[in-house]
């Protein structure tokens, strides 16, 4: 069988070397591209299987290489990381029959197979569904689904701790003397930064008018980063939007059980919504979407700023006759401030159920009680004015 594959490879290579695309119609070229792509994937899979067998037999040492990945990288013209990934996929595919069959048929690339096998290892039972995703969607969709499943399989507290340990920023000069940046940030920190950067980039790009067609978006993103760091950007810090989706039972309990949802949209699972919110700046917006089955029970916000809809609801007052100081016997209706029953510094939400109106003296007294109880964490209470 090996001699047959070898002979076929030689014949194919000879045919390809004499191929002139200018002599073929566009329609035929399109068909040829589709078939060559599938053949290329089948060849890559066969190459990986053969390389894994050669490595197991130490055949690479006979060619002067100590490391099989070094030999494969040199032979295939790839990087060592790519060679190591190919060898790993060849081994993992033996435990994933659906993936192995699709690889052999040229229906999957090695990169797709790598995502599927790594996800199956972390989330047993995922293989068939991911193969289906790969066959009907692009690589980005498969990568997203695989990452979503792998993150969901991790313990949220462990994931949160690992993300914190993995945070990093580094910079260096490239060959042009340009300053290069690379950063890894936890989603509750990085997503707001990216949101502000994208918003500022869009603003600068729109302002550029027709000139924007001459430059890639990445150039405007560089201008946006400089503007935000220098303080010249027009996108306010308080514009941050983070959305936590959580099942009602998990919210009440404080952690998510099996089958329950508790995650940052675009950022994966979080240990406890309130714990994440405590780590954010006071001006950040964290929207908490409380879910009960398919019904959305509550949309609340962590942070001090009051959305317009929430402010309107609060200003109606408890008797729909306007705001009044909540302290018994006070009755003041002017000079009121919004007070978080559970302080923001303690993880309290900016929500209808957690906000009351207090006059300034009673708000000050409540703040001192919270501070004495250790609920402020050294921070100050909100003092946003309620309407007169």
C-alpha positions as CSV (number, residue, x, y, z in Angstrom):
1,X,0.0,0.0,0.0
2,X,2.8,2.4,0.8
3,X,4.3,1.9,-2.6
4,X,1.0,2.7,-4.2
5,X,0.7,6.0,-2.2
6,X,4.2,6.9,-3.0
7,X,3.7,6.3,-6.7
8,X,0.5,8.3,-6.7
9,X,2.3,11.2,-4.9
10,X,5.0,11.2,-7.6
11,X,2.5,11.2,-10.4
12,X,0.4,14.0,-8.8
13,X,3.5,16.1,-8.2
14,X,4.6,15.7,-11.8
15,X,1.2,16.7,-13.0
16,X,1.1,19.8,-10.8
17,X,4.5,21.0,-11.9
18,X,3.3,21.3,-15.5
19,X,-0.1,23.0,-14.6
20,X,-0.7,26.4,-16.3
21,X,-3.8,28.1,-14.9
22,X,-4.0,30.5,-17.8
23,X,-4.9,27.6,-20.1
24,X,-8.0,26.6,-18.0
25,X,-11.4,28.3,-17.8
26,X,-12.3,30.2,-14.7
27,X,-15.1,27.7,-13.9
28,X,-12.8,24.7,-14.3
29,X,-10.2,26.5,-12.1
30,X,-12.8,26.9,-9.4
31,X,-13.6,23.2,-9.4
32,X,-9.8,22.5,-9.4
33,X,-9.3,24.7,-6.4
34,X,-12.0,22.8,-4.5
35,X,-10.5,19.4,-5.3
36,X,-6.9,20.5,-4.8
37,X,-7.9,21.9,-1.4
38,X,-9.4,18.6,-0.4
39,X,-6.4,16.7,-1.8
40,X,-4.0,19.0,0.1
41,X,-5.8,18.3,3.4
42,X,-5.8,14.5,2.7
43,X,-2.0,14.7,1.9
44,X,-1.4,16.7,5.1
45,X,-3.2,14.1,7.1
46,X,-1.3,11.2,5.5
47,X,2.0,13.1,6.0
48,X,1.2,13.6,9.7
49,X,0.3,9.9,10.1
50,X,3.5,8.8,8.3
51,X,5.6,11.3,10.3
52,X,4.1,10.0,13.6
53,X,4.9,6.4,12.6
54,X,8.5,7.4,11.5
55,X,9.0,9.2,14.9
56,X,7.7,6.2,16.8
57,X,10.3,4.1,15.0
58,X,13.1,6.6,15.6
59,X,13.6,7.0,11.8
60,X,14.4,10.7,12.2
61,X,17.6,9.8,14.1
62,X,18.8,7.9,11.0
63,X,18.6,11.3,9.2
64,X,20.6,13.1,11.8
65,X,17.8,14.6,13.9
66,X,17.4,14.1,17.6
67,X,13.9,15.6,17.7
68,X,11.2,14.3,15.3
69,X,9.5,17.7,15.3
70,X,12.8,19.3,14.0
71,X,13.0,16.7,11.3
72,X,9.4,17.2,10.2
73,X,9.7,21.0,10.3
74,X,12.8,20.9,8.1
75,X,11.2,18.4,5.7
76,X,7.8,20.1,5.4
77,X,9.1,23.7,5.5
78,X,7.0,24.5,8.5
79,X,7.8,25.8,12.0
80,X,8.7,23.4,14.9
81,X,5.4,24.4,16.6
82,X,3.4,23.5,13.5
83,X,5.3,20.2,13.2
84,X,4.7,19.4,16.9
85,X,1.0,20.1,16.4
86,X,0.8,17.8,13.3
87,X,2.4,15.0,15.3
88,X,0.0,15.5,18.2
89,X,-3.0,15.5,15.9
90,X,-1.9,12.3,14.3
91,X,-1.7,10.7,17.7
92,X,-5.0,12.2,19.0
93,X,-6.9,11.3,15.9
94,X,-6.5,7.6,16.8
95,X,-8.8,8.2,19.7
96,X,-11.3,10.2,17.6
97,X,-12.6,8.0,14.8
98,X,-14.9,10.6,13.2
99,X,-12.1,13.1,13.0
100,X,-9.7,10.5,11.6
101,X,-12.1,9.5,8.9
102,X,-12.8,13.1,7.9
103,X,-9.1,13.8,7.9
104,X,-8.3,10.9,5.7
105,X,-11.1,11.9,3.3
106,X,-9.7,15.4,3.0
107,X,-12.7,17.0,4.7
108,X,-10.8,18.5,7.6
109,X,-7.5,20.4,7.8
110,X,-5.0,19.6,10.5
111,X,-5.8,22.8,12.3
112,X,-9.5,21.9,12.4
113,X,-8.6,18.4,13.6
114,X,-6.4,19.9,16.3
115,X,-9.3,22.0,17.7
116,X,-11.7,19.0,17.6
117,X,-9.3,16.6,19.3
118,X,-8.2,19.0,22.0
119,X,-11.9,19.9,22.7
120,X,-12.8,16.2,22.8
121,X,-10.1,15.6,25.3
122,X,-11.4,18.4,27.6
123,X,-15.1,17.7,26.9
124,X,-15.7,14.1,26.1
125,X,-18.6,13.6,23.7
126,X,-18.0,16.8,21.7
127,X,-16.3,15.2,18.7
128,X,-19.3,14.5,16.4
129,X,-20.9,17.9,16.9
130,X,-17.6,19.7,16.3
131,X,-17.0,17.7,13.1
132,X,-20.4,18.8,11.9
133,X,-19.5,22.4,12.7
134,X,-16.3,22.1,10.8
135,X,-17.9,20.7,7.7
136,X,-20.6,23.4,7.5
137,X,-18.7,26.5,8.9
138,X,-15.4,28.3,8.7
139,X,-12.4,27.9,10.9
140,X,-13.3,30.9,13.0
141,X,-16.7,29.4,13.9
142,X,-15.1,26.1,14.8
143,X,-12.5,27.8,16.9
144,X,-15.2,29.8,18.8
145,X,-17.3,26.7,19.5
146,X,-14.3,24.7,20.6
147,X,-13.1,27.5,22.9
148,X,-16.6,27.9,24.3
149,X,-16.9,24.3,25.2
150,X,-13.4,24.0,26.7
151,X,-13.9,27.1,28.9
152,X,-17.3,25.8,30.0
153,X,-15.7,22.6,31.2
154,X,-13.2,24.4,33.5
155,X,-13.9,25.1,37.1
156,X,-14.7,28.9,37.1
157,X,-12.6,29.7,40.2
158,X,-9.6,27.8,38.8
159,X,-10.1,29.5,35.4
160,X,-10.3,32.9,37.1
161,X,-7.1,32.3,39.0
162,X,-5.2,31.0,36.0
163,X,-6.2,34.0,34.0
164,X,-5.0,36.3,36.7
165,X,-1.6,34.5,36.8
166,X,-1.3,34.6,33.0
167,X,-1.8,38.4,32.7
168,X,1.1,40.0,30.9
169,X,2.2,43.0,28.8
170,X,5.5,43.1,26.9
171,X,7.0,45.4,24.3
172,X,10.0,45.4,22.0
173,X,11.4,47.2,19.0
174,X,11.1,45.5,15.5
175,X,13.4,45.9,12.5
176,X,11.9,49.3,11.6
177,X,12.4,50.5,15.2
178,X,8.6,50.4,15.7
179,X,7.4,49.8,19.2
180,X,5.5,46.4,19.3
181,X,3.0,45.5,22.0
182,X,1.6,42.2,23.2
183,X,-0.9,41.9,26.0
184,X,-2.9,39.2,27.7
185,X,-5.6,40.4,30.0
186,X,-8.5,38.7,31.8
187,X,-11.8,39.3,30.0
188,X,-13.3,41.4,32.7
189,X,-10.3,43.7,32.3
190,X,-9.5,43.4,28.6
191,X,-13.0,43.5,27.1
192,X,-13.7,47.0,28.4
193,X,-10.4,48.2,27.0
194,X,-11.1,46.6,23.7
195,X,-14.6,48.1,23.6
196,X,-13.2,51.6,24.2
197,X,-10.4,51.1,21.7
198,X,-12.9,49.9,19.0
199,X,-15.2,52.8,19.7
200,X,-12.4,55.4,19.5
201,X,-11.1,53.7,16.3
202,X,-14.5,54.0,14.7
203,X,-14.8,57.6,15.7
204,X,-11.4,58.5,14.2
205,X,-12.0,56.5,11.1
206,X,-15.3,58.3,10.4
207,X,-13.7,61.6,11.0
208,X,-11.0,60.8,8.4
209,X,-13.6,60.9,5.6
210,X,-12.5,59.7,2.2
211,X,-9.0,59.2,3.5
212,X,-10.1,56.2,5.5
213,X,-10.3,54.1,2.3
214,X,-6.5,54.5,1.8
215,X,-5.5,53.1,5.2
216,X,-6.3,49.8,7.0
217,X,-8.4,49.8,10.1
218,X,-5.4,48.8,12.1
219,X,-3.7,52.2,11.4
220,X,-6.7,54.0,12.9
221,X,-6.7,51.6,15.8
222,X,-3.1,52.7,16.5
223,X,-4.2,56.3,16.5
224,X,-7.0,55.4,18.8
225,X,-4.7,53.7,21.3
226,X,-2.4,56.8,21.4
227,X,-5.5,59.0,21.9
228,X,-6.8,57.0,24.8
229,X,-3.4,56.6,26.6
230,X,-2.7,60.3,26.2
231,X,-6.2,61.3,27.4
232,X,-7.1,63.0,24.1
233,X,-9.7,60.4,23.1
234,X,-13.3,61.3,22.9
235,X,-14.6,57.9,24.1
236,X,-15.3,58.2,27.9
237,X,-14.1,55.6,30.3
238,X,-17.6,55.2,31.8
239,X,-18.8,53.9,28.5
240,X,-17.6,50.3,29.3
241,X,-20.1,47.6,28.8
242,X,-19.6,44.1,30.3
243,X,-22.5,41.7,30.2
244,X,-22.8,38.8,32.7
245,X,-25.5,36.2,32.0
246,X,-26.5,34.1,35.0
247,X,-29.3,31.7,35.9
248,X,-31.5,33.0,38.7
249,X,-30.8,30.0,40.9
250,X,-27.0,30.5,40.5
251,X,-27.3,34.2,41.2
252,X,-29.1,33.5,44.5
253,X,-26.8,30.7,45.4
254,X,-23.6,32.5,44.6
255,X,-22.2,29.9,42.2
256,X,-23.3,28.0,39.1
257,X,-24.2,24.3,39.4
258,X,-24.0,21.8,36.5
259,X,-26.1,22.9,33.6
260,X,-26.5,26.5,34.9
261,X,-25.1,29.5,33.0
262,X,-22.8,32.1,34.6
263,X,-20.5,33.8,32.1
264,X,-19.3,37.0,30.6
265,X,-20.5,37.5,27.1
266,X,-17.5,37.2,24.9
267,X,-15.3,36.2,27.8
268,X,-16.3,32.8,29.1
269,X,-17.3,31.6,32.6
270,X,-16.8,33.7,35.7
271,X,-16.7,32.3,39.3
272,X,-19.3,34.6,40.9
273,X,-20.7,37.7,39.2
274,X,-20.3,39.9,42.3
275,X,-16.7,38.8,42.7
276,X,-15.9,39.9,39.2
277,X,-17.8,43.2,39.6
278,X,-15.7,44.1,42.7
279,X,-12.5,44.0,40.7
280,X,-13.8,46.6,38.2
281,X,-13.4,50.4,38.5
282,X,-16.2,52.3,40.1
283,X,-17.1,53.9,36.7
284,X,-17.3,50.6,34.8
285,X,-20.7,49.2,33.7
286,X,-21.4,45.6,34.3
287,X,-24.8,44.5,33.1
288,X,-26.2,41.5,34.9
289,X,-28.8,39.6,32.9
290,X,-30.6,37.3,35.3
291,X,-32.1,34.3,33.5
292,X,-34.8,31.9,34.7
293,X,-35.1,29.2,32.0
294,X,-35.6,31.2,28.8
295,X,-37.1,34.2,30.6
296,X,-35.0,37.2,31.4
297,X,-35.9,38.2,35.0
298,X,-33.6,41.2,35.6
299,X,-31.2,43.5,33.8
300,X,-29.2,45.3,36.4
301,X,-25.9,47.2,36.4
302,X,-22.8,47.1,38.6
303,X,-21.2,50.6,39.0
304,X,-22.5,54.0,40.2
305,X,-23.9,55.5,37.0
306,X,-27.7,55.3,36.6
307,X,-29.0,54.4,33.1
308,X,-31.9,56.6,31.9
309,X,-34.5,53.9,32.2
310,X,-33.5,53.0,35.8
311,X,-33.5,56.7,36.8
312,X,-37.0,57.2,35.4
313,X,-38.3,54.2,37.4
314,X,-36.6,55.4,40.6
315,X,-37.9,58.9,40.3
316,X,-41.5,57.7,40.5
317,X,-40.9,56.9,44.2
318,X,-42.3,54.1,46.3
319,X,-45.9,55.5,46.1
320,X,-45.6,56.8,42.5
321,X,-45.7,60.3,43.9
322,X,-42.0,61.2,43.6
323,X,-38.9,60.5,45.7
324,X,-38.7,60.9,49.4
325,X,-36.0,60.1,52.0
326,X,-36.4,56.5,52.9
327,X,-35.5,57.0,56.6
328,X,-38.6,56.6,58.8
329,X,-40.0,60.0,59.9
330,X,-37.8,62.1,57.6
331,X,-40.0,63.1,54.7
332,X,-37.5,65.3,52.9
333,X,-38.1,65.5,49.2
334,X,-35.3,67.9,48.2
335,X,-31.5,67.6,48.2
336,X,-31.8,63.8,48.0
337,X,-29.0,61.4,46.9
338,X,-29.2,57.9,45.5
339,X,-27.9,55.3,48.0
340,X,-26.9,51.7,47.3
341,X,-28.4,49.5,50.0
342,X,-25.6,47.1,49.3
343,X,-22.6,49.4,48.5
344,X,-20.9,49.2,45.2
345,X,-17.6,48.6,47.0
346,X,-19.3,45.5,48.5
347,X,-20.4,44.2,45.1
348,X,-23.9,45.9,45.2
349,X,-25.7,46.4,41.9
350,X,-27.0,49.6,40.4
351,X,-30.5,48.2,40.2
352,X,-34.0,49.2,41.1
353,X,-34.1,46.9,44.2
354,X,-30.7,48.1,45.5
355,X,-31.2,51.9,45.3
356,X,-33.1,54.2,47.6
357,X,-33.3,58.0,48.0
358,X,-31.8,59.5,51.2
359,X,-31.2,63.1,52.3
360,X,-27.6,64.1,52.7
361,X,-27.5,63.7,56.6
362,X,-29.1,60.3,56.5
363,X,-26.9,59.2,53.6
364,X,-23.8,60.2,55.5
365,X,-25.0,58.2,58.6
366,X,-25.7,55.2,56.4
367,X,-22.2,55.5,54.9
368,X,-20.6,55.5,58.3
369,X,-22.5,52.4,59.3
370,X,-21.4,50.7,56.1
371,X,-17.8,51.7,56.8
372,X,-17.9,50.5,60.4
373,X,-19.3,47.2,59.1
374,X,-16.4,46.8,56.6
375,X,-18.6,47.0,53.6
376,X,-16.9,49.9,51.8
377,X,-13.4,48.5,51.4
378,X,-11.9,52.0,51.9
379,X,-14.0,53.5,49.1
380,X,-16.5,56.3,49.3
381,X,-20.2,56.0,48.9
382,X,-22.1,57.1,45.8
383,X,-23.4,60.6,46.1
384,X,-25.3,61.0,42.8
385,X,-28.1,63.5,43.3
386,X,-31.7,62.4,43.2
387,X,-34.2,64.8,41.7
388,X,-35.6,67.6,43.8
